Amino acid sequence: MAMRRERTDAKGFKLQKCMVCNCTDKFNFYVPDPVWREVVPREYQKKVVCLPCFDELARKKTFDYADSIDVLYFAGRQASFKFQAVSAQSV
């Protein structure tokens, strides 16, 4: 049985480079401003930080952000996807 999916207009998503690791960032995510300021060093706070670098910065500060991301977008070259968090936990 095919499931209907809600379409998300992801045409506006552009691949960006992470300013920490300089890799192409394919995931767009949002965390509340207080979480961002706590995790990301001042020199990167107004720049693109990829999810893997954000995760590593949070790990180094032992900051649990697991409940802070509700939606994650993947921007590929041919298609884009919106992922909704169902559950999250720190490891």
ROKE-590974 format. One line per 10 residues: for each residue z, x negated, y of C-alpha. Coordinates in nm, 3 decimals, always signed. Each point is the difference from the previous one (the first is absolute). Example, Ala and Ser with C-alpha at 12.3 -4.5 7.8 and 13.67 -1.06 7.14 Angstrom:
BEGIN
+0.780 -1.230 -0.450 | -0.066 -0.137 +0.344
This chain:
BEGIN
+0.000 +0.000 +0.000 | -0.103 -0.146 +0.335 | +0.266 -0.003 +0.267 | -0.083 +0.077 +0.360 | +0.103 -0.266 +0.244 | +0.074 +0.035 +0.367 | -0.263 -0.191 +0.192 | +0.123 -0.249 +0.257 | -0.230 -0.115 +0.274 | +0.040 -0.374 -0.045
-0.314 -0.102 +0.188 | +0.214 -0.149 +0.276 | +0.166 -0.251 -0.231 | -0.123 -0.353 +0.053 | +0.080 -0.303 -0.207 | +0.226 -0.228 +0.202 | +0.145 -0.345 -0.056 | +0.368 -0.057 -0.048 | +0.133 -0.233 +0.267 | +0.259 -0.144 -0.241
-0.220 -0.098 -0.298 | -0.347 +0.045 +0.156 | -0.118 +0.212 -0.296 | -0.201 +0.319 +0.036 | +0.245 +0.287 +0.014 | -0.125 +0.291 -0.210 | +0.316 +0.212 +0.021 | +0.100 +0.195 +0.308 | +0.364 +0.101 +0.004 | +0.259 +0.120 +0.248
+0.370 -0.071 +0.022 | +0.228 +0.129 +0.278 | +0.033 -0.231 +0.301 | +0.363 -0.100 -0.074 | -0.102 -0.111 -0.352 | -0.299 -0.195 +0.135 | +0.215 -0.176 +0.262 | +0.263 -0.088 -0.261 | -0.247 -0.145 -0.252 | -0.286 -0.154 +0.200
+0.067 -0.316 +0.206 | -0.044 +0.046 +0.374 | -0.322 -0.207 +0.015 | -0.175 +0.242 -0.241 | +0.142 +0.333 +0.117 | -0.307 +0.100 +0.202 | -0.246 -0.132 -0.258 | -0.138 +0.102 -0.338 | +0.231 -0.081 -0.291 | -0.126 +0.085 -0.348
+0.216 +0.186 -0.249 | +0.053 -0.304 -0.229 | +0.120 -0.210 +0.297 | +0.217 +0.287 +0.126 | +0.150 +0.028 -0.347 | +0.072 -0.374 -0.013 | +0.155 +0.000 +0.348 | +0.223 +0.292 -0.101 | +0.097 -0.179 -0.323 | +0.102 -0.313 +0.190
+0.225 +0.213 +0.222 | +0.121 +0.206 -0.298 | -0.111 +0.310 +0.190 | -0.061 +0.309 -0.212 | -0.300 +0.185 +0.144 | -0.089 +0.193 -0.317 | +0.064 +0.340 +0.160 | -0.182 -0.090 +0.322 | -0.362 +0.039 -0.116 | -0.115 +0.356 -0.074
-0.378 -0.050 +0.012 | -0.215 -0.300 -0.086 | -0.370 -0.027 +0.077 | -0.240 -0.226 -0.186 | -0.313 -0.091 +0.196 | -0.270 -0.131 -0.232 | -0.358 -0.086 +0.080 | -0.143 +0.312 -0.163 | +0.289 +0.245 +0.000 | +0.340 +0.056 +0.154
+0.300 +0.163 -0.166 | +0.321 +0.157 +0.121 | +0.301 -0.040 -0.230 | +0.308 +0.218 +0.042 | +0.331 -0.148 -0.112 | +0.162 +0.210 -0.267 | +0.294 -0.230 -0.057 | +0.102 -0.349 +0.107 | +0.262 -0.250 -0.102 | +0.090 -0.358 +0.072
-0.037 -0.255 -0.277
